[in-house]
C-alpha cells in the first residue's frame, strides 16, 4: 500500500481527529473547579472557613484555571452531577475570581488578595502597566505589532507612554505614533484579548522575576522613620557604607521635598489634607517651606493656618513626624494617580512654564 504524504491539511486533520487528553488537574486546580461549580450560594460557608493563605492559593488556582470541559467536571464531581448539570462547563479567570470573592469576603480583603495574584500595583491591567519600568515595558513591546503597541500606549498614562516611546527604536516608534493618530475605537473583544495576552505572557513573568533595587526599598523604609531614627541610621550607614547612604538619601522623598510642587499641585494636596494635621506638620517645617505653602494659599486660608499653629502651642515631635509623613504619603498617592507632578529639584527635572 502506498504511503500517504502528510500535507499540512492532512496533518491538521490528524491532529484534530484525536484530541489530546486533558492534563490531570492537581489538588488546587480540582479545588478551584469545585468552588467555581458550587458558586457563591453553596460555596460561601467554605470560603469563610479558609485562612488568608488558603484563600490566596485557591484564588490563584481559579485565576489560572481556564476552561474545563463538562465531562471532566462530572468525572471529578460525581456526587454533584445533579447540581452541575444545568451549569455545564466553568471558566476561571481573574475577573470571575474577584466577583466570586466579593460575594462573601470584605472588599479590602478581596482587593489585597487580587493585588497579590495579579502582580505589580494597580487596580486594572493599564494601571499595572503604568507602574512597570519604562525600559522593561519597551523591551517587551518592541517585539509586538505596531497596532498592538499603539493600543497599549493609548491606555496607559500619557507620561509613561512618552517615556516608553522614547526608548523604542525610532522607526518602530514613529510607526506606533502613526497608528495611534489613525486609531479608532478599539472593540471590546480585541481589547480583552490584548489584556489577556499581557497578563499571561508579560505580567505573570514580571511578577516572578522582577526584583526591586534594594536602595529603593530602603529609601521607602527610611521615609517611614521618625527623624531621630532616620538620622541615627543614616549617620551610622555613612560611616560604614557612604555610597549606599548617599544613594538612599537621593531616593528618599521627604517632607521638605514638597517645596518642589507647583502651585496647582500644592492646591490639590491641600484639598486632600486634614487642616488640623496640616497645622501640626507645619509646626516642624522650615521657614522656607512654611512660606512656600502660605504663598500658595489664599490670604484668608494662610492667616487661619498661622492662627491654628499659634493656638495649639507646643506639639510633640512624634506627632509632627506622623503628620508630615501623612502629607508625604498623600502627595505620593496623588502623583501615582497622575493628579500632581513632583519635581526632584534636579536641573533636568525642573518644570518649565
C-alpha positions as CSV (number, residue, x, y, z in Angstrom):
1,X,0.0,0.0,0.0
2,X,1.5,3.4,-1.0
3,X,2.3,5.7,1.9
4,X,0.2,8.8,2.3
5,X,2.1,12.0,2.1
6,X,1.2,14.1,5.1
7,X,0.5,17.6,3.7
8,X,-0.3,20.5,6.1
9,X,-4.0,19.9,5.7
10,X,-3.6,16.2,6.4
11,X,-1.5,17.0,9.5
12,X,-4.2,19.3,10.7
13,X,-6.9,16.6,10.1
14,X,-4.8,14.0,12.0
15,X,-4.3,16.5,14.9
16,X,-8.0,17.2,15.2
17,X,-9.1,13.6,14.8
18,X,-7.7,12.5,18.1
19,X,-7.6,15.4,20.6
20,X,-5.0,15.0,23.3
21,X,-6.3,14.1,26.7
22,X,-6.9,16.8,29.2
23,X,-3.9,17.1,31.6
24,X,-4.5,15.7,35.1
25,X,-5.5,18.5,37.4
26,X,-3.6,18.9,40.7
27,X,-5.1,19.4,44.1
28,X,-5.5,23.3,44.0
29,X,-7.0,23.0,40.4
30,X,-9.5,20.4,41.5
31,X,-10.5,22.6,44.4
32,X,-10.8,25.5,42.0
33,X,-13.2,23.6,39.8
34,X,-15.3,22.6,42.9
35,X,-15.6,26.2,44.2
36,X,-16.5,27.5,40.7
37,X,-19.1,24.8,40.4
38,X,-20.6,25.5,43.8
39,X,-20.7,29.2,43.3
40,X,-21.4,31.8,45.9
41,X,-24.7,30.2,47.2
42,X,-23.2,26.9,48.1
43,X,-19.6,27.8,48.5
44,X,-19.8,30.8,50.8
45,X,-19.5,28.8,54.1
46,X,-16.4,27.1,52.7
47,X,-14.7,30.4,51.8
48,X,-15.4,31.8,55.2
49,X,-13.5,29.0,56.9
50,X,-10.3,29.4,54.9
51,X,-7.4,31.5,56.1
52,X,-5.7,34.2,54.0
53,X,-3.0,31.9,52.7
54,X,-5.6,29.3,51.6
55,X,-7.8,31.9,50.0
56,X,-4.8,33.3,48.1
57,X,-3.7,29.9,46.9
58,X,-7.2,28.9,45.8
59,X,-7.8,32.3,44.1
60,X,-4.6,31.9,42.1
61,X,-5.7,28.4,41.0
62,X,-9.1,29.7,39.9
63,X,-7.5,32.6,38.0
64,X,-5.1,30.3,36.1
65,X,-7.6,27.5,35.6
66,X,-9.0,28.4,32.2
67,X,-11.8,26.3,30.6
68,X,-12.7,22.9,32.0
69,X,-14.9,20.5,29.9
70,X,-18.2,19.5,31.4
71,X,-17.3,15.8,31.1
72,X,-14.1,16.4,33.1
73,X,-16.1,18.3,35.7
74,X,-18.6,15.5,36.0
75,X,-15.9,12.9,36.5
76,X,-14.3,14.8,39.4
77,X,-17.6,15.7,41.0
78,X,-19.7,12.6,40.6
79,X,-21.9,13.3,43.6
80,X,-22.5,16.8,42.4
81,X,-23.7,16.0,38.9
82,X,-27.3,16.9,39.6
83,X,-26.2,20.3,40.9
84,X,-23.9,21.0,38.0
85,X,-25.8,19.6,35.0
86,X,-27.5,23.0,34.4
87,X,-24.3,25.0,34.7
88,X,-22.2,22.9,32.4
89,X,-18.5,23.9,31.9
90,X,-16.9,26.5,34.2
91,X,-14.4,29.2,33.3
92,X,-11.9,30.6,35.7
93,X,-10.2,34.0,35.2
94,X,-9.2,37.0,37.2
95,X,-12.5,38.8,36.8
96,X,-14.6,35.8,37.8
97,X,-12.3,35.2,40.7
98,X,-12.7,38.8,42.0
99,X,-16.5,38.7,41.6
100,X,-16.7,35.3,43.4
101,X,-14.6,36.5,46.3
102,X,-16.7,39.7,46.6
103,X,-19.8,37.7,47.3
104,X,-18.7,36.7,50.8
105,X,-15.4,38.4,51.7
106,X,-14.8,42.1,52.8
107,X,-13.8,44.4,50.0
108,X,-10.4,45.3,51.4
109,X,-9.5,41.6,51.8
110,X,-10.6,40.9,48.2
111,X,-8.5,43.8,47.0
112,X,-5.5,42.6,48.9
113,X,-5.8,39.0,47.6
114,X,-6.3,40.1,44.0
115,X,-3.4,42.6,44.2
116,X,-1.1,39.7,45.2
117,X,-2.1,37.3,42.5
118,X,-2.3,39.9,39.7
119,X,1.3,41.2,40.2
120,X,2.5,44.9,40.2
121,X,0.4,47.6,41.8
122,X,-2.8,48.8,40.1
123,X,-6.5,48.2,40.1
124,X,-6.5,47.1,36.4
125,X,-4.2,46.0,33.7
126,X,-3.5,49.5,32.4
127,X,-2.7,50.9,35.9
128,X,-0.3,48.0,36.4
129,X,1.5,48.7,33.1
130,X,1.9,52.3,34.2
131,X,3.8,51.1,37.2
132,X,6.2,48.9,35.2
133,X,9.6,50.4,34.5
134,X,9.6,52.0,31.0
135,X,12.7,50.2,29.8
136,X,11.1,46.8,30.8
137,X,7.9,47.6,29.1
138,X,9.6,49.0,26.0
139,X,11.8,45.9,25.7
140,X,8.6,43.7,25.6
141,X,6.6,45.9,23.3
142,X,9.3,46.3,20.7
143,X,8.6,42.6,19.6
144,X,4.8,43.3,19.2
145,X,2.9,44.6,16.2
146,X,2.8,48.4,16.0
147,X,-1.0,48.4,16.1
148,X,-0.9,46.4,19.4
149,X,1.7,48.8,20.9
150,X,-0.5,51.7,19.8
151,X,-3.5,50.3,21.7
152,X,-1.3,49.6,24.8
153,X,0.2,53.1,24.9
154,X,-3.1,54.7,24.3
155,X,-4.4,53.1,27.5
156,X,-1.6,53.8,30.0
157,X,-0.7,57.2,31.5
158,X,0.5,59.7,28.9
159,X,3.7,60.5,30.8
160,X,4.6,56.8,31.0
161,X,3.7,56.2,27.3
162,X,6.0,59.1,26.4
163,X,9.0,57.5,28.2
164,X,8.3,54.1,26.6
165,X,8.1,55.7,23.1
166,X,11.4,57.5,23.6
167,X,13.1,54.1,24.3
168,X,11.6,52.2,21.3
169,X,13.6,52.2,18.1
170,X,13.0,55.4,16.1
171,X,11.4,53.8,13.0
172,X,9.2,51.5,15.1
173,X,8.2,54.3,17.5
174,X,7.2,56.5,14.5
175,X,5.1,53.7,13.1
176,X,3.4,53.4,16.5
177,X,2.7,57.1,16.6
178,X,1.1,57.0,13.2
179,X,-1.1,54.1,14.2
180,X,-2.2,56.0,17.4
181,X,-3.1,59.0,15.3
182,X,-5.3,57.0,12.9
183,X,-6.7,54.6,15.6
184,X,-10.4,54.4,16.0
185,X,-12.3,53.0,19.0
186,X,-11.0,49.5,19.8
187,X,-13.6,46.8,20.0
188,X,-14.1,45.3,23.5
189,X,-13.2,41.7,22.5
190,X,-9.9,42.9,20.9
191,X,-9.1,44.9,24.0
192,X,-9.8,41.9,26.2
193,X,-7.6,39.6,24.1
194,X,-4.7,42.2,24.4
195,X,-5.3,42.3,28.2
196,X,-5.3,38.5,28.4
197,X,-2.1,38.3,26.4
198,X,-0.3,40.9,28.5
199,X,-1.5,39.2,31.7
200,X,-0.3,35.7,30.7
201,X,2.8,36.5,28.7
202,X,4.1,39.6,30.4
203,X,2.7,40.4,33.8
204,X,2.9,36.9,35.2
205,X,6.6,36.6,34.2
206,X,7.3,40.0,35.5
207,X,5.7,39.2,38.9
208,X,8.0,36.2,39.2
209,X,11.3,37.8,38.0
210,X,11.0,41.5,38.9
211,X,13.3,42.5,41.8
212,X,13.3,46.0,43.1
213,X,16.5,47.9,43.7
214,X,17.5,47.3,47.4
215,X,18.3,51.0,47.8
216,X,14.8,52.0,46.7
217,X,13.3,49.6,49.2
218,X,15.5,51.0,52.0
219,X,14.7,54.6,50.9
220,X,10.9,53.9,51.4
221,X,11.7,52.3,54.8
222,X,13.8,55.3,55.8
223,X,10.9,57.6,54.7
224,X,8.7,56.0,57.3
225,X,11.2,56.5,60.2
226,X,10.8,59.4,62.6
227,X,13.5,61.9,62.2
228,X,15.7,60.7,65.1
229,X,15.7,57.1,63.9
230,X,16.4,58.2,60.3
231,X,19.3,60.4,61.4
232,X,20.7,57.7,63.6
233,X,20.6,55.1,60.8
234,X,21.9,57.4,58.1
235,X,24.8,58.6,60.3
236,X,25.8,55.0,61.1
237,X,25.5,54.0,57.5
238,X,27.6,56.9,56.3
239,X,30.4,55.6,58.4
240,X,30.1,52.1,57.2
241,X,29.0,52.5,53.5
242,X,28.9,56.1,52.4
243,X,28.0,55.4,48.8
244,X,24.9,53.4,49.9
245,X,23.9,56.2,52.3
246,X,24.1,58.8,49.6
247,X,22.2,56.6,47.2
248,X,19.4,56.1,49.8
249,X,19.3,59.9,50.6
250,X,19.0,60.7,46.9
251,X,16.0,58.3,46.6
252,X,14.2,59.4,49.7
253,X,11.2,61.7,49.4
254,X,11.0,63.9,52.4
255,X,8.5,66.5,53.7
256,X,10.8,69.3,52.6
257,X,10.6,67.9,49.0
258,X,7.0,69.2,48.9
259,X,8.6,72.5,48.1
260,X,9.2,71.1,44.6
261,X,5.4,71.0,43.9
262,X,4.0,73.6,41.5
263,X,1.1,75.9,42.6
264,X,-1.6,73.6,41.2
265,X,0.0,70.6,42.9
266,X,0.0,72.4,46.3
267,X,-3.6,73.3,46.0
268,X,-4.5,69.8,45.0
269,X,-2.6,68.4,48.0
270,X,-4.2,70.9,50.4
271,X,-7.7,69.8,49.3
272,X,-6.9,66.2,50.4
273,X,-5.3,67.1,53.7
274,X,-7.0,67.5,57.1
275,X,-6.5,71.1,58.3
276,X,-5.5,70.1,61.9
277,X,-2.9,67.6,60.6
278,X,-1.6,70.3,58.2
279,X,-1.1,72.7,61.1
280,X,0.8,70.1,63.2
281,X,3.0,69.2,60.2
282,X,3.8,72.9,59.6
283,X,4.9,73.3,63.2
284,X,8.0,71.4,62.3
285,X,8.6,72.7,58.8
286,X,11.4,75.0,57.8
287,X,10.6,78.7,57.4
288,X,11.2,78.3,53.6
289,X,8.6,75.5,53.3
290,X,6.1,77.4,55.5
291,X,6.5,80.5,53.3
292,X,6.1,78.3,50.2
293,X,2.8,76.9,51.5
294,X,1.5,80.2,52.6
295,X,2.2,81.8,49.2
296,X,0.2,79.1,47.5
297,X,-2.9,79.6,49.7
298,X,-5.4,82.4,49.8
299,X,-4.5,85.1,52.3
300,X,-7.5,84.1,54.5
301,X,-6.5,80.4,54.5
302,X,-2.9,81.3,55.2
303,X,-3.9,83.5,58.1
304,X,-6.2,80.8,59.6
305,X,-3.4,78.2,59.3
306,X,-1.0,80.5,61.1
307,X,-3.5,81.2,63.9
308,X,-4.1,77.4,64.3
309,X,-0.4,76.8,64.6
310,X,-0.1,79.5,67.3
311,X,-3.2,78.4,69.3
312,X,-2.1,74.8,69.6
313,X,1.2,75.7,71.4
314,X,4.0,73.1,71.8
315,X,3.5,69.9,69.9
316,X,5.2,66.6,70.4
317,X,7.9,65.8,67.9
318,X,6.4,62.4,67.3
319,X,3.1,64.0,66.4
320,X,4.8,66.3,64.0
321,X,6.7,63.4,62.3
322,X,3.4,61.5,61.9
323,X,1.6,64.5,60.4
324,X,4.4,65.2,58.0
325,X,4.6,61.5,56.9
326,X,0.9,61.6,56.2
327,X,1.3,64.6,53.9
328,X,4.2,62.9,52.1
329,X,2.1,59.7,51.7
330,X,-0.8,61.7,50.3
331,X,1.4,63.5,47.9
332,X,2.9,60.3,46.6
333,X,-0.5,58.8,46.1
334,X,-1.7,61.8,44.2
335,X,1.4,61.6,42.0
336,X,0.9,57.9,41.4
337,X,-2.6,58.7,40.1
338,X,-1.3,61.5,37.9
339,X,-3.0,64.2,39.8
340,X,0.1,66.1,40.7
341,X,3.7,66.3,39.5
342,X,6.6,66.3,42.0
343,X,9.9,67.6,40.6
344,X,13.0,66.1,42.0
345,X,14.7,69.5,42.1
346,X,17.4,68.4,39.7
347,X,18.2,70.5,36.7
348,X,16.7,68.0,34.1
349,X,13.5,67.6,36.1
350,X,12.6,71.3,36.5
351,X,9.2,72.4,35.4
352,X,9.1,75.0,32.6
353,X,6.0,77.3,32.0
